[in-house]
Amino acid sequence: MKPFLTFCALCCFAGIFRLPIEYYTFLRILVFIGASIVIYNFLSSKQYYFSIIFLVILIIFNPFIPIYLYRKSLWIPIDTITGILFLLIASVEKLEQKKEGEITEESSVNTIQPKAYLRDKIINPKKPKED
């Protein structure tokens, strides 16, 4: 999924330039699909704040009932912010995969040793009687 999100970000950055209307239709469809995938992943991991952000992106880039802002100066910051968000999501996903790999390596090495918890120690405050 990381390459697809990176491609979405690069297409958003390319949308800053003056291009034909067909490209912007393609960009709407691409960002709509990318935002849908990101929303699904965030909702499945119960991170609702990020899913709300991408829901707004989903509505703005909706190809079925498009929102026309008619001014390029309004679309430039929207495309830039959307591209940055897609790059951030792609990089965070990569970091999470690395952490999961490290956890599985550590768990395979430490499976022999039982865990000891400090809170389970029994301490006798009284001194034993010496006979």
C-alpha positions in Angstrom: 0.0 0.0 0.0 3.0 2.3 0.6 3.7 2.7 -3.2 0.1 3.5 -4.0 0.0 6.2 -1.2 3.3 7.6 -2.5 1.9 7.7 -6.0 -1.2 9.6 -4.7 1.0 12.1 -3.0 3.2 12.7 -6.1 0.0 13.1 -8.3 -1.3 15.7 -5.8 2.0 17.6 -6.0 1.8 17.5 -9.8 -1.7 18.9 -9.5 -0.2 22.2 -8.5 0.8 22.9 -12.1 -1.5 24.0 -14.9 -2.6 20.7 -16.5 -5.5 19.6 -18.7 -8.9 18.9 -17.1 -8.5 15.2 -17.8 -5.6 15.0 -15.3 -7.7 16.6 -12.6 -10.5 14.1 -13.2 -7.9 11.3 -12.9 -6.5 13.0 -9.7 -10.0 13.1 -8.2 -10.5 9.4 -8.8 -7.1 8.5 -7.6 -7.3 10.5 -4.4 -10.8 9.3 -3.8 -9.6 5.7 -3.9 -6.6 6.4 -1.8 -8.6 8.2 0.9 -11.1 5.4 0.9 -8.3 2.9 1.6 -6.8 5.0 4.3 -10.2 5.5 6.0 -10.8 1.8 5.9 -7.4 1.1 7.5 -7.9 3.8 10.2 -11.4 2.6 11.1 -10.3 -1.0 11.4 -7.5 0.1 13.8 -10.0 2.4 15.6 -8.2 5.7 15.0 -11.1 7.9 14.4 -9.4 11.3 14.3 -7.3 10.5 11.2 -10.3 8.9 9.5 -12.2 12.2 9.9 -9.4 14.1 8.2 -9.4 11.7 5.3 -13.2 11.8 5.1 -12.9 15.6 4.5 -10.3 14.8 1.7 -12.7 12.1 0.3 -15.5 14.7 0.1 -13.4 17.4 -1.5 -12.0 15.0 -4.2 -15.3 13.2 -4.8 -15.5 12.4 -8.5 -19.3 11.6 -8.4 -20.5 14.9 -7.1 -17.4 17.1 -7.7 -16.7 20.3 -5.8 -15.6 23.0 -8.1 -13.6 25.8 -6.6 -12.9 27.4 -10.0 -9.7 29.2 -8.7 -6.3 27.5 -9.0 -5.1 29.5 -5.9 -7.6 27.6 -3.8 -6.6 24.2 -5.1 -2.9 24.6 -4.6 -2.9 24.5 -0.8 -5.5 21.7 -0.8 -3.3 19.6 -3.2 -0.2 20.3 -1.2 -1.7 19.4 2.2 -3.3 16.3 0.7 0.1 15.2 -0.8 1.9 15.8 2.5 -0.8 13.8 4.4 -0.5 10.8 2.0 3.3 10.9 2.4 3.0 11.0 6.2 0.6 8.0 6.2 3.0 6.1 3.9 6.0 6.7 6.1 4.1 5.9 9.3 3.0 2.6 7.8 6.6 1.8 7.0 7.7 2.6 10.6 5.0 0.4 12.1 6.0 -2.5 9.9 9.6 -2.1 11.1 8.5 -2.1 14.8 6.3 -5.2 14.2 9.4 -7.0 12.7 11.5 -6.1 15.7 8.9 -7.3 18.1 8.6 -10.7 16.4 12.4 -11.0 16.4 12.6 -10.2 20.1 9.8 -12.5 21.0 11.4 -15.4 19.1 14.7 -14.9 21.0 13.0 -14.4 24.5 10.5 -17.3 24.4 12.7 -19.5 26.6 12.9 -17.1 29.6 9.7 -16.7 31.8 8.7 -13.3 32.7 9.0 -12.1 36.3 7.0 -9.2 37.6 8.3 -7.0 40.4 4.8 -6.5 41.9 4.5 -10.2 42.6 7.4 -10.3 45.1 6.5 -11.2 48.6 8.4 -9.2 51.2 8.3 -10.1 54.8 8.6 -7.0 56.9 9.3 -8.8 60.1 12.7 -10.2 60.8 12.8 -14.0 61.3 13.3 -15.0 64.9 16.7 -16.5 65.5 16.9 -19.4 67.9 
